[in-house]
């Protein structure tokens, strides 16, 4: 990371009568060069993952019996089967996948193998503000302000930015994509269009996401310091000893360098993770759940190298990854792509406060207040390959079928006695899952009982979808394993009441204490430099709940005592 940042700012203050006028602005130019030799889950050197996962399926026949009320020794607790599978695969050298990151230039031409990904990104930030602090009366002050800001999207010197498009030419919008999939799934059909990736220089776009030029942030605050003497009101308000304050401000967030520089290079195209998912003893990449302990490639037993997909020196534009069944595919099945949503907008934070401050005897100040902050358009990730759990087939949706089977598997039911589920019976009719088993559902359990028991629904669905009679339902079954976007669908809400007590120094002792009663809620958002994703891409409010930093009660106490020794010093 090598950054050069230039900032110009100027601020003015002008006192005119009862007004304190302040205005100014700033311009920031960011130029950042960055190099990386990884793509999150892979490196620029060949990596073998020796564990259980999406490519390697370990049926229950390779596990100890599950512990139950009748089986208590030499058995496996039901919540430890995932650990067993990982240890089993590692001990035997079973390869779940092999990966290698290759990189390309701005025109999708191949760089030498082992070359790191590099970028030379530039972006500007602008801000202008004006503020008026108006002392309307000796006891009343009004503060009015307005800020305008623009956080301009990045550009790359050579054009190393790319976007995902449908094969029909429209740019992919994450919310539209998942909405259409959910609509189709509820109707018992599939929405799984062919995806393509284009470098920005071959599109009509200047930026990878749309700039926002309308970020105006108003501010208003009022402070009242009444002069009341005598009677009940005099005792309550005091003479200039109480201040009532109220305020509102709108603030706009900005994207940091992680999103603008680092994550911008994780879109498919400039890095290509050569992925062999489910490598077999015969050197084939079999895909999701394509291998088991008998057919998996074992390091040192079946050889020392797993073949990886070919890497085109001159990659046609656009890139169309996928299996041979994908129309126009010109690249192997892809591992992952991550990018910012094309319609991303800066986050809006609305802040409110109401406080009452009262000076008590002995130089003690008591303050009671309420603070609220609501935010929307916060950065949060979304996976577009989330399984369509609402998909209906045979009069039942996938989620209902899975839950019914999972309850039986976890209860220890024998595979042959598993109740047939309409979804699996219709969606897998005539496939190998229905051969040699009492029904198709039992065939699913025979192969995927470990995934079912450990709630590995993604691996289960991806292992099945290539066999669905209606075809694969997500791009994870045809083109790309992880299809990810960072979006502006994050929301949060914070409310807090507080009491603060400050005692000025008296005979060497000063005290400061505050107590807050607060609650913070969000739908899974965290700091920008952490890749957090909503729990449910089809319903971004599904994960609405307590924030990871939520603390209901907080008490802070501080005291300071100046020792009475050497007082003259």
C-alpha positions as CSV (number, residue, x, y, z in Angstrom):
1,X,0.0,0.0,0.0
2,X,1.6,3.2,-1.2
3,X,-0.5,6.3,-0.8
4,X,0.0,10.0,-1.7
5,X,-2.8,12.3,-0.5
6,X,-3.1,16.0,-1.2
7,X,-5.5,18.1,0.8
8,X,-6.5,21.8,0.3
9,X,-8.8,23.3,2.9
10,X,-9.7,26.8,4.0
11,X,-12.0,28.0,6.7
12,X,-13.4,31.5,7.5
13,X,-15.0,33.1,10.5
14,X,-16.8,36.4,10.5
15,X,-18.5,38.1,13.4
16,X,-21.3,40.4,12.3
17,X,-23.6,41.8,15.0
18,X,-25.2,38.8,16.8
19,X,-24.0,36.4,14.2
20,X,-20.9,34.2,14.0
21,X,-20.7,33.2,10.4
22,X,-18.4,30.3,9.5
23,X,-17.8,28.8,6.1
24,X,-15.2,26.9,4.2
25,X,-14.4,23.8,2.3
26,X,-11.8,21.2,1.4
27,X,-10.6,19.2,-1.6
28,X,-8.7,15.9,-1.1
29,X,-6.9,14.1,-3.9
30,X,-6.0,10.4,-3.2
31,X,-3.5,8.5,-5.3
32,X,-2.9,4.9,-4.2
33,X,-0.8,2.1,-5.5
34,X,-1.5,-1.3,-4.2
35,X,-0.1,-4.8,-4.7
36,X,-1.5,-8.1,-3.5
37,X,-0.7,-11.7,-4.2
38,X,-3.9,-13.3,-3.0
39,X,-7.6,-13.4,-3.8
40,X,-9.0,-13.9,-0.3
41,X,-9.1,-17.7,-0.5
42,X,-6.2,-18.3,-2.8
43,X,-2.6,-17.2,-3.5
44,X,-0.4,-16.7,-6.5
45,X,1.1,-20.1,-5.6
46,X,-0.7,-23.4,-5.9
47,X,-2.7,-24.2,-2.8
48,X,-4.3,-27.5,-1.8
49,X,-7.0,-27.5,0.8
50,X,-7.0,-30.8,2.7
51,X,-10.4,-30.6,4.5
52,X,-14.0,-31.3,4.1
53,X,-16.1,-28.8,2.2
54,X,-18.1,-28.1,-0.9
55,X,-16.1,-30.3,-3.2
56,X,-15.6,-33.3,-0.8
57,X,-18.6,-35.2,0.6
58,X,-18.0,-37.5,3.5
59,X,-21.1,-39.7,4.0
60,X,-22.1,-41.1,7.4
61,X,-20.6,-44.5,6.4
62,X,-17.2,-43.0,7.0
63,X,-18.0,-41.7,10.5
64,X,-18.4,-43.3,13.8
65,X,-22.0,-43.9,14.9
66,X,-23.8,-40.9,16.3
67,X,-24.1,-40.8,20.1
68,X,-27.6,-41.4,21.4
69,X,-29.3,-42.7,24.5
70,X,-28.4,-46.3,23.5
71,X,-25.0,-45.6,22.0
72,X,-22.7,-43.9,24.5
73,X,-19.2,-45.2,23.7
74,X,-17.0,-45.1,20.6
75,X,-19.5,-42.7,19.1
76,X,-19.5,-39.2,17.7
77,X,-21.6,-36.3,19.2
78,X,-24.0,-35.0,16.6
79,X,-22.6,-31.5,16.9
80,X,-19.0,-32.7,16.1
81,X,-19.5,-34.4,12.8
82,X,-18.1,-31.3,10.9
83,X,-15.0,-31.5,13.1
84,X,-14.6,-35.2,12.4
85,X,-14.9,-34.6,8.6
86,X,-12.2,-32.0,8.7
87,X,-9.8,-34.1,10.8
88,X,-10.5,-37.2,8.7
89,X,-9.8,-35.3,5.4
90,X,-6.6,-33.8,6.8
91,X,-5.3,-37.0,8.3
92,X,-5.8,-38.9,5.0
93,X,-4.7,-36.1,2.7
94,X,-8.0,-35.8,0.9
95,X,-7.9,-32.7,-1.3
96,X,-11.2,-30.8,-1.3
97,X,-9.9,-28.2,-3.9
98,X,-6.8,-26.8,-5.5
99,X,-6.4,-23.1,-6.3
100,X,-4.0,-20.8,-8.0
101,X,-4.4,-17.0,-8.5
102,X,-3.5,-15.7,-12.0
103,X,-3.6,-12.0,-12.9
104,X,-4.4,-10.0,-16.0
105,X,-3.8,-6.5,-17.3
106,X,-6.5,-3.9,-18.1
107,X,-7.3,-5.6,-21.4
108,X,-7.6,-9.0,-19.8
109,X,-4.2,-10.1,-21.2
110,X,-2.5,-12.7,-19.0
111,X,0.4,-11.6,-16.8
112,X,3.3,-14.0,-16.1
113,X,2.2,-16.7,-13.7
114,X,3.0,-15.7,-10.1
115,X,2.7,-11.9,-10.9
116,X,0.9,-10.1,-8.1
117,X,-2.3,-8.0,-8.7
118,X,-1.5,-4.3,-8.9
119,X,-3.5,-1.2,-9.1
120,X,-2.9,2.6,-9.4
121,X,-6.2,4.1,-8.2
122,X,-7.2,7.8,-7.9
123,X,-10.2,9.4,-6.3
124,X,-11.3,12.8,-5.0
125,X,-13.3,14.0,-2.1
126,X,-15.0,17.5,-1.9
127,X,-16.7,19.3,1.0
128,X,-18.2,22.8,1.4
129,X,-20.0,24.1,4.5
130,X,-21.6,27.2,5.9
131,X,-22.8,27.8,9.5
132,X,-24.5,30.6,11.4
133,X,-24.4,30.8,15.2
134,X,-27.1,33.5,15.9
135,X,-27.5,34.8,19.4
136,X,-31.1,35.8,19.1
137,X,-31.3,36.8,22.7
138,X,-28.9,36.8,25.7
139,X,-30.5,33.5,26.7
140,X,-31.3,32.0,23.3
141,X,-28.8,30.9,20.6
142,X,-29.8,29.3,17.3
143,X,-27.3,27.4,15.2
144,X,-28.0,26.8,11.5
145,X,-25.7,25.0,9.1
146,X,-25.5,23.3,5.7
147,X,-22.8,21.0,4.3
148,X,-22.3,19.6,0.8
149,X,-20.0,16.7,0.1
150,X,-19.1,14.4,-2.7
151,X,-17.1,11.2,-2.4
152,X,-16.3,10.5,-6.0
153,X,-15.8,6.9,-7.2
154,X,-12.3,5.8,-8.1
155,X,-10.6,5.6,-11.5
156,X,-7.6,3.4,-12.3
157,X,-4.7,4.6,-14.4
158,X,-4.9,1.7,-16.8
159,X,-8.6,1.0,-16.5
160,X,-8.3,-2.0,-14.2
161,X,-11.9,-1.9,-13.1
162,X,-14.7,-4.3,-14.2
163,X,-18.4,-4.9,-13.9
164,X,-20.7,-7.9,-14.2
165,X,-23.3,-7.8,-17.0
166,X,-26.0,-10.1,-18.2
167,X,-25.3,-11.7,-21.6
168,X,-28.1,-9.4,-22.9
169,X,-26.0,-6.3,-22.1
170,X,-27.6,-4.9,-19.0
171,X,-25.4,-4.3,-15.9
172,X,-26.3,-6.5,-12.9
173,X,-28.1,-4.8,-10.1
174,X,-27.9,-7.0,-6.9
175,X,-31.4,-6.1,-5.6
176,X,-33.0,-6.7,-9.0
177,X,-31.1,-10.0,-9.4
178,X,-32.2,-11.6,-6.1
179,X,-35.8,-10.2,-6.4
180,X,-36.2,-11.9,-9.8
181,X,-34.8,-15.2,-8.5
182,X,-37.2,-15.1,-5.5
183,X,-40.1,-14.4,-7.8
184,X,-39.2,-17.2,-10.1
185,X,-38.5,-19.7,-7.3
186,X,-42.0,-19.0,-5.8
187,X,-43.5,-19.8,-9.2
188,X,-41.4,-23.1,-9.4
189,X,-39.1,-21.8,-12.2
190,X,-35.5,-20.9,-12.4
191,X,-33.8,-17.5,-12.8
192,X,-30.2,-18.2,-13.6
193,X,-29.1,-16.0,-16.5
194,X,-25.8,-16.1,-18.2
195,X,-23.3,-13.7,-16.6
196,X,-20.4,-11.9,-18.2
197,X,-17.7,-9.6,-17.0
198,X,-16.3,-6.6,-18.9
199,X,-13.4,-4.2,-18.2
200,X,-14.7,-0.7,-17.7
201,X,-12.9,0.6,-20.8
202,X,-15.2,-1.6,-22.9
203,X,-18.4,-0.2,-21.4
204,X,-20.1,3.2,-21.5
205,X,-19.3,3.9,-17.8
206,X,-16.8,6.2,-16.4
207,X,-17.0,4.8,-12.8
208,X,-17.6,1.4,-11.4
209,X,-20.6,2.8,-9.5
210,X,-22.7,5.9,-9.9
211,X,-21.4,9.1,-8.3
212,X,-23.7,11.0,-6.0
213,X,-23.7,14.8,-6.2
214,X,-26.7,15.6,-4.0
215,X,-25.3,14.9,-0.5
216,X,-26.6,18.0,1.4
217,X,-26.4,17.8,5.2
218,X,-28.4,20.3,7.2
219,X,-27.8,21.1,10.8
220,X,-29.9,22.9,13.4
221,X,-29.4,23.4,17.1
222,X,-30.9,25.5,19.8
223,X,-29.6,26.4,23.2
224,X,-31.7,28.1,25.9
225,X,-30.2,29.5,29.1
226,X,-33.0,31.2,30.9
227,X,-32.7,33.8,33.7
228,X,-35.3,33.1,36.4
229,X,-35.1,34.2,40.0
230,X,-37.5,33.7,42.9
231,X,-40.2,31.2,43.6
232,X,-40.4,27.6,42.4
233,X,-39.2,28.3,38.9
234,X,-36.2,30.2,40.3
235,X,-35.2,27.2,42.3
236,X,-35.7,24.8,39.3
237,X,-34.0,26.9,36.6
238,X,-31.7,29.0,38.7
239,X,-30.3,32.2,37.4
240,X,-28.4,31.3,34.2
241,X,-27.6,27.9,35.8
242,X,-29.6,25.7,33.4
243,X,-29.2,25.1,29.7
244,X,-31.6,23.2,27.5
245,X,-30.1,22.1,24.2
246,X,-31.7,20.3,21.2
247,X,-30.2,19.5,17.8
248,X,-30.4,17.6,14.6
249,X,-27.7,16.9,12.0
250,X,-27.4,14.9,8.8
251,X,-24.0,13.3,8.1
252,X,-22.8,11.4,5.1
253,X,-20.4,8.5,5.2
254,X,-17.6,7.9,2.8
255,X,-15.9,4.8,1.5
256,X,-12.4,4.1,2.7
257,X,-9.5,2.7,0.7
258,X,-10.4,-0.9,1.4
259,X,-13.5,-0.6,-0.7
260,X,-12.2,1.8,-3.3
261,X,-8.8,0.2,-3.9
262,X,-8.5,-3.3,-2.5
263,X,-12.0,-4.7,-3.0
264,X,-12.3,-3.1,-6.4
265,X,-9.7,-5.5,-7.6
266,X,-11.5,-8.6,-6.5
267,X,-14.0,-8.5,-9.3
268,X,-13.6,-11.4,-11.8
269,X,-11.2,-10.5,-14.7
270,X,-8.0,-9.0,-13.3
271,X,-7.6,-11.9,-11.0
272,X,-8.7,-15.4,-12.0
273,X,-8.6,-18.0,-9.4
274,X,-7.9,-21.2,-11.2
275,X,-10.1,-23.6,-9.3
276,X,-10.3,-27.4,-9.3
277,X,-13.2,-28.2,-7.1
278,X,-13.5,-31.8,-6.0
279,X,-10.3,-33.2,-7.6
280,X,-10.5,-37.0,-8.2
281,X,-8.0,-39.8,-8.3
282,X,-8.2,-39.6,-12.1
283,X,-7.3,-35.9,-12.2
284,X,-10.8,-34.6,-12.9
285,X,-12.4,-31.6,-11.3
286,X,-15.8,-33.0,-10.4
287,X,-17.5,-30.0,-8.8
288,X,-19.7,-29.7,-5.8
289,X,-19.9,-32.9,-3.7
290,X,-18.2,-34.7,-6.6
291,X,-15.8,-36.8,-4.6
292,X,-15.9,-39.0,-1.5
293,X,-13.1,-40.6,0.5
294,X,-12.7,-43.4,-2.1
295,X,-12.5,-41.1,-5.1
296,X,-10.8,-38.0,-3.7
297,X,-7.3,-37.1,-4.8
298,X,-4.8,-37.9,-2.0
299,X,-1.6,-35.9,-1.8
300,X,1.4,-38.3,-2.0
301,X,-0.7,-41.3,-2.9
302,X,-2.3,-40.2,-6.2
303,X,0.5,-37.8,-7.1
304,X,1.9,-34.4,-6.2
305,X,0.0,-32.1,-8.5
306,X,-3.7,-31.5,-9.2
307,X,-4.4,-30.3,-12.7
308,X,-5.9,-26.9,-12.8
309,X,-8.1,-25.3,-15.5
310,X,-6.4,-23.8,-18.5
311,X,-5.4,-20.1,-18.4
312,X,-6.0,-18.2,-21.7
313,X,-3.2,-15.8,-22.6
314,X,-5.6,-13.7,-24.7
315,X,-8.9,-13.7,-22.9
316,X,-11.9,-12.7,-25.1
317,X,-14.1,-9.9,-23.9
318,X,-16.5,-10.3,-22.2
319,X,-15.4,-13.1,-19.9
320,X,-18.0,-15.8,-19.7
321,X,-17.0,-18.4,-17.1
322,X,-18.7,-21.7,-16.7
323,X,-19.1,-25.3,-17.6
324,X,-19.5,-26.4,-21.2
325,X,-23.2,-26.2,-20.9
326,X,-23.1,-22.4,-20.5
327,X,-23.8,-20.7,-23.8
328,X,-20.6,-18.9,-25.0
329,X,-18.5,-19.9,-22.1
330,X,-14.8,-18.9,-22.8
331,X,-13.3,-19.5,-19.3
332,X,-13.4,-22.3,-16.8
333,X,-15.9,-22.3,-13.9
334,X,-14.8,-19.3,-11.7
335,X,-14.1,-19.3,-8.0
336,X,-15.3,-15.8,-6.9
337,X,-16.1,-12.2,-7.9
338,X,-16.6,-9.3,-5.5
339,X,-17.5,-5.8,-6.4
340,X,-19.4,-2.7,-5.3
341,X,-23.1,-2.4,-6.4
342,X,-23.3,-0.1,-9.5
343,X,-26.0,2.0,-7.8
344,X,-24.2,2.4,-4.5
345,X,-25.0,5.6,-2.6
346,X,-23.2,7.1,0.4
347,X,-24.6,6.3,3.8
348,X,-26.9,8.8,5.5
349,X,-26.7,9.3,9.3
350,X,-29.5,11.3,11.0
351,X,-28.4,12.4,14.5
352,X,-30.8,13.9,17.2
353,X,-30.1,15.0,20.7
354,X,-31.9,16.6,23.6
355,X,-30.1,17.5,26.8
356,X,-30.7,19.4,30.0
357,X,-27.7,20.7,32.0
358,X,-28.0,22.2,35.5
359,X,-25.4,23.6,37.7
360,X,-25.8,22.5,41.3
361,X,-24.1,23.8,44.5
362,X,-20.4,23.3,45.0
363,X,-19.5,23.6,41.4
364,X,-21.3,20.3,40.5
365,X,-22.9,20.0,37.0
366,X,-25.7,17.5,36.3
367,X,-26.7,16.7,32.7
368,X,-29.5,14.5,31.5
369,X,-30.0,13.7,27.9
370,X,-31.3,11.6,25.0
371,X,-29.3,10.7,21.8
372,X,-30.6,9.0,18.7
373,X,-28.9,8.1,15.5
374,X,-30.6,6.4,12.5
375,X,-28.5,5.4,9.5
376,X,-29.3,3.9,6.1
377,X,-27.4,3.0,2.9
378,X,-24.6,1.5,5.1
379,X,-22.1,-0.7,3.5
380,X,-22.9,-4.4,3.8
381,X,-22.3,-7.5,1.6
382,X,-24.8,-9.6,-0.3
383,X,-24.3,-13.0,-1.8
384,X,-26.2,-13.5,-5.1
385,X,-25.7,-17.2,-5.0
386,X,-27.6,-17.7,-1.8
387,X,-29.8,-20.7,-2.3
388,X,-33.5,-19.9,-3.2
389,X,-34.9,-21.6,-0.1
390,X,-38.4,-20.5,-1.1
391,X,-38.3,-22.5,-4.3
392,X,-41.6,-24.4,-4.8
393,X,-41.6,-27.8,-6.6
394,X,-44.0,-30.6,-6.1
395,X,-46.2,-28.4,-3.8
396,X,-43.4,-27.9,-1.2
397,X,-40.6,-25.4,-1.0
398,X,-37.0,-26.4,-0.4
399,X,-36.8,-25.0,3.1
400,X,-39.8,-27.1,4.2
401,X,-38.3,-30.2,2.7
402,X,-34.9,-29.6,4.3
403,X,-36.3,-28.9,7.7
404,X,-38.4,-32.0,7.7
405,X,-35.5,-34.2,6.7
406,X,-33.0,-32.5,9.1
407,X,-35.4,-33.1,12.1
408,X,-35.4,-36.8,11.3
409,X,-31.7,-37.1,10.7
410,X,-30.8,-35.3,13.9
411,X,-33.3,-37.5,15.8
412,X,-31.3,-40.5,14.6
413,X,-33.8,-41.9,12.1
414,X,-32.4,-44.6,9.8
415,X,-31.9,-43.5,6.2
416,X,-34.3,-46.1,4.8
417,X,-37.1,-44.8,7.1
418,X,-36.7,-41.1,6.1
419,X,-40.1,-39.7,5.1
420,X,-40.2,-38.8,1.4
421,X,-40.5,-35.1,0.8
422,X,-42.4,-33.8,-2.3
423,X,-39.7,-31.3,-3.3
424,X,-36.9,-33.9,-3.5
425,X,-39.2,-36.5,-5.1
426,X,-40.2,-34.2,-7.9
427,X,-37.0,-32.2,-8.4
428,X,-34.8,-35.3,-8.5
429,X,-37.2,-37.7,-10.2
430,X,-35.4,-40.2,-12.4
431,X,-31.9,-39.3,-11.1
432,X,-29.3,-41.5,-9.4
433,X,-30.6,-40.4,-6.0
434,X,-33.8,-42.4,-6.6
435,X,-32.0,-45.6,-7.5
436,X,-31.2,-48.1,-4.8
437,X,-33.0,-46.2,-2.1
438,X,-36.6,-46.4,-0.9
439,X,-37.2,-43.0,-2.4
440,X,-35.3,-39.9,-3.7
441,X,-35.3,-38.3,-0.3
442,X,-33.6,-41.3,1.3
443,X,-31.0,-41.1,-1.5
444,X,-30.3,-37.5,-0.7
445,X,-29.8,-38.4,3.0
446,X,-27.5,-41.4,2.1
447,X,-25.1,-39.0,0.4
448,X,-25.5,-35.8,2.4
449,X,-26.4,-36.8,5.9
450,X,-23.3,-35.0,7.3
451,X,-24.2,-31.7,5.5
452,X,-27.8,-32.0,6.7
453,X,-26.8,-32.7,10.3
454,X,-24.4,-29.7,10.4
455,X,-26.7,-27.3,8.6
456,X,-24.4,-27.0,5.7
457,X,-27.3,-26.1,3.4
458,X,-25.2,-24.3,0.8
459,X,-23.1,-27.4,0.2
460,X,-26.2,-29.6,0.1
461,X,-28.0,-27.5,-2.4
462,X,-25.0,-27.0,-4.6
463,X,-24.4,-30.8,-4.5
464,X,-27.9,-31.4,-5.7
465,X,-28.7,-28.6,-8.2
466,X,-26.8,-30.1,-11.1
467,X,-29.3,-33.1,-10.9
468,X,-32.5,-31.0,-10.6
469,X,-34.9,-31.8,-13.4
470,X,-35.4,-28.1,-14.0
471,X,-31.6,-27.4,-14.1
472,X,-29.2,-25.6,-11.8
473,X,-31.0,-22.8,-9.9
474,X,-28.0,-20.5,-9.1
475,X,-24.8,-19.5,-10.8
476,X,-22.9,-21.7,-8.3
477,X,-24.1,-24.6,-10.3
478,X,-23.1,-23.2,-13.7
479,X,-20.6,-20.4,-13.7
480,X,-19.2,-19.1,-10.5
481,X,-18.9,-20.3,-6.9
482,X,-19.2,-17.0,-5.0
483,X,-21.0,-14.1,-6.6
484,X,-20.7,-11.3,-4.1
485,X,-21.5,-7.6,-4.0
486,X,-21.0,-4.8,-1.5
487,X,-24.2,-2.9,-1.4
488,X,-25.9,0.1,0.4
489,X,-28.6,-2.1,2.0
490,X,-27.3,-1.7,5.6
491,X,-29.4,0.0,8.3
492,X,-28.9,0.8,11.9
493,X,-30.6,2.6,14.8
494,X,-29.1,3.7,18.1
495,X,-31.0,5.2,21.1
496,X,-29.5,6.2,24.4
497,X,-30.5,8.0,27.5
498,X,-27.7,9.2,29.8
499,X,-27.0,10.9,33.1
500,X,-23.7,12.7,33.7
501,X,-22.4,14.3,36.9
502,X,-19.3,16.4,37.1
503,X,-17.8,17.8,40.3
504,X,-15.1,20.5,39.9
505,X,-12.1,20.2,42.0
506,X,-12.8,20.7,45.7
507,X,-10.0,20.4,48.2
508,X,-8.0,18.5,45.6
509,X,-10.7,16.1,44.6
510,X,-12.6,16.1,41.3
511,X,-15.2,13.5,40.1
512,X,-16.7,12.6,36.8
513,X,-19.3,10.0,36.2
514,X,-21.8,9.1,33.6
515,X,-24.4,6.3,33.1
516,X,-26.0,5.4,29.8
517,X,-28.9,3.2,29.0
518,X,-28.6,2.4,25.3
519,X,-29.7,0.0,22.5
520,X,-28.1,-0.4,19.1
521,X,-29.8,-2.4,16.3
522,X,-28.7,-3.2,12.7
523,X,-29.0,-5.8,10.0
524,X,-25.4,-7.1,10.2
525,X,-23.3,-4.0,9.4
526,X,-19.8,-3.6,10.9
527,X,-16.7,-1.6,10.1
528,X,-16.0,-1.1,6.4
529,X,-12.7,-3.1,6.5
530,X,-14.6,-6.2,7.6
531,X,-16.3,-8.3,4.9
532,X,-19.7,-8.6,6.6
533,X,-22.8,-9.9,4.7
534,X,-26.5,-9.8,5.4
535,X,-27.9,-13.0,6.8
536,X,-30.5,-13.3,4.0
537,X,-30.0,-11.6,0.6
538,X,-33.6,-12.1,-0.2
539,X,-34.7,-10.1,2.8
540,X,-32.1,-7.7,4.1
541,X,-34.0,-7.0,7.3
542,X,-34.1,-10.7,8.2
543,X,-31.0,-10.3,10.4
544,X,-32.2,-7.1,12.1
545,X,-31.2,-7.3,15.8
546,X,-28.7,-6.3,18.3
547,X,-25.4,-4.8,17.0
548,X,-22.2,-6.6,17.8
549,X,-21.1,-3.7,19.9
550,X,-24.5,-3.3,21.7
551,X,-24.2,-2.5,25.4
552,X,-27.4,-1.9,27.3
553,X,-25.9,-0.4,30.4
554,X,-22.6,1.5,30.7
555,X,-21.3,3.2,33.8
556,X,-18.1,5.2,33.8
557,X,-16.6,6.7,36.9
558,X,-13.4,8.7,37.2
559,X,-11.9,10.5,40.2
560,X,-8.7,12.6,40.5
561,X,-7.1,13.6,43.7
562,X,-4.2,16.0,43.9
563,X,-2.1,15.0,46.8
564,X,-1.6,17.8,49.4
565,X,2.2,17.3,49.5
566,X,4.4,20.1,48.3
567,X,1.4,22.3,47.5
568,X,3.7,25.2,46.7
569,X,5.1,23.3,43.8
